[in-house]
């Protein structure tokens, strides 16, 4: 989301056999964290209703319901040069439930991800969100990472601690370890 307080969100709506892009402007960034590289963006619901969009939430998996070797699917809109490949789904397995990078624990998967998948869900065989795609290994193929649902729940439950400062838009409130 960079340093912008408001974002534009694109929602794909099924229209017959095709998908139609609906643009929702003035969606407010309410919380963010550089550590997790995620943000909480509130949709402009007046615009969503005005455009007749019906939102259907994805189920979120129970914490610890995932095991190494389980099948997962990364959903997103990765870019390829100047083109965006809308509605891309890639399949993989969970390689590890606990990869630690810079004190953040990630799920490791073999599902192919690229820029544009970031922020998209990692979904299990039951259609439940098990993670949020965040990273890809730079020099390896088939190595990608997602924040597990327990970290997503923590961020959402404690979003006030990560609230955006509107007056001095320098980022979220962040508490550092005592020295």
N, C-alpha and C positions, 0 to 999 in steps of 0.2 A: 504493500500500500504506500510505500515511500513516506513522504511527509505530508501527504494530503489528508485533510480531515473528512472529505467526502469522496466517495468512489462511485463509479458506474458499474453495475452488476448486469451480466447477461444471463438470462434464463432461457433455456430451450423448452419450447412448448410443442407437444405433438400435434400435428395438423395433417390428418389423414395418414399417409404412409411416410410423410416427411417431418422434419423438425424445423420449427420457425424460431428465429432468434428474437427475443424481446429484451429491449434495453430499459433498465431501471436506473434512472439518475438520482443523485442526491441521497445515496446510501451512506449513513454516518459510521465512521470508524469509532467504535466505542472503547475498545481495549486492544492492546497489542503487546507483544513481547519479542524482543530481538533474540533472546535466548532460545525460545522454541521456534522462532521465525513464523509466527501465526498472528492473526488479527481476528477480532470479533467485529463484524460489520452488520449493522442493523439495516435491513431492507426498508426502503420507502414504501410502506404498505399501502398508502393512498394510491401510489402509481401502480402497484401490483394489482390492486382491486380495479382500478380504472382500465387496465389492459385485460381484465378478465382472466387473470392467471390464477389457477388453483395449485397451491403448493402441497406436495405430499412428502412428509418427512421419511427419511430412511431410519430403520431400526438400528439401535446401537447395541453391539454385543456386550455381554457381561464381561467384566474384567476377569482375566485368567481363563477365558473360554477358548483361547487359541493355543495351539501347540506347534512346535517345529515340525515341518512336513505337511502342514495343512495347506490346502489350496486357497489362494487369494486372487483378487482381481483389482487392478488399478484402473480407475476411471478418470478421464480428463480430456483435455484439448491440447495435445502437444503441438509445438510448432515445428515446421520443417522448412527452413529458409524463410521466405516471406509468406508462407502458407500455414494456416492453422488446420489441423486434422481434427475437426469436431467429432465428439462422441467416440473417442478411442477407448477400447477396453483391452487390457493385456493381462494374461494369466501367468501366475507364478506360484511358488510355494514359499512358505515362511522358512527362512534359513536359520534365524535366531530371534529369540524373544527379548534379548537384552544386549544390544550393542551400544556402548557408551562412547559418545563423542562430546568433548567439552562439557562434561557433567550432565548431559541429556541422554536418556536411554531411548533407543529406537528399536523398532521391529526391523529386521533385515528380510528382504524378499528378493526373489528372482524375477518378479514381474517387471517388464520393461517400462521404464518411465523416462521422461524427457522434460525440458522446460515446457510448461503448459499443463503438466500433470500435478505440479505443486499445488497443494491446497485441495486436491481432489481426494475422494475417499478410497481407502483400501477396504475391500469388501470380502467377506467369507462366502462359503457355499450356500449359506442360508439367507444371503442378501443383507447381512448386518454389517455395519461399519465396525471394523476392527482397528482402524488407524487412519491417519491423515498423511498422505504422501508429502514428503518434505525434502528429501535429498536423493541424489544419485551419485554413485562413485564416478569419478572423472575419467580414469584410465582403464576401467574394467567394464565389461558388458554383463548384464544380468545381476547387478548389485545395486539395490536401491533401498531406501529407508523411509519409514513412516513413524510418526508419533503414535504410540499406543493409546487406546481409548481412555485408560486411567489418567494419562496426562492431559488429554482433552477435557475430561470431566473436571480435573483439578483447575485448569485454566478457566473454564466456564463458571464453575462454582465460585471461584475467587476473582472473577473479572474486575471487580471494583479495585483490587490491588494493582491491576494492570491498566486502569482507566487512563484514557488519553487526557492530557492537559490541554484544554482548548486555548487558554490565554497565551501560553508560551509553548507552542506546538513543537516541543523538542523530543517527544516520545512519551513513553508510559512511566508511571511511578515505578521505580526499581529500588529494591532494598538490597544493599551489598552486605556481604559477610563482614562481621567485626574483625578487625586486625589483631 
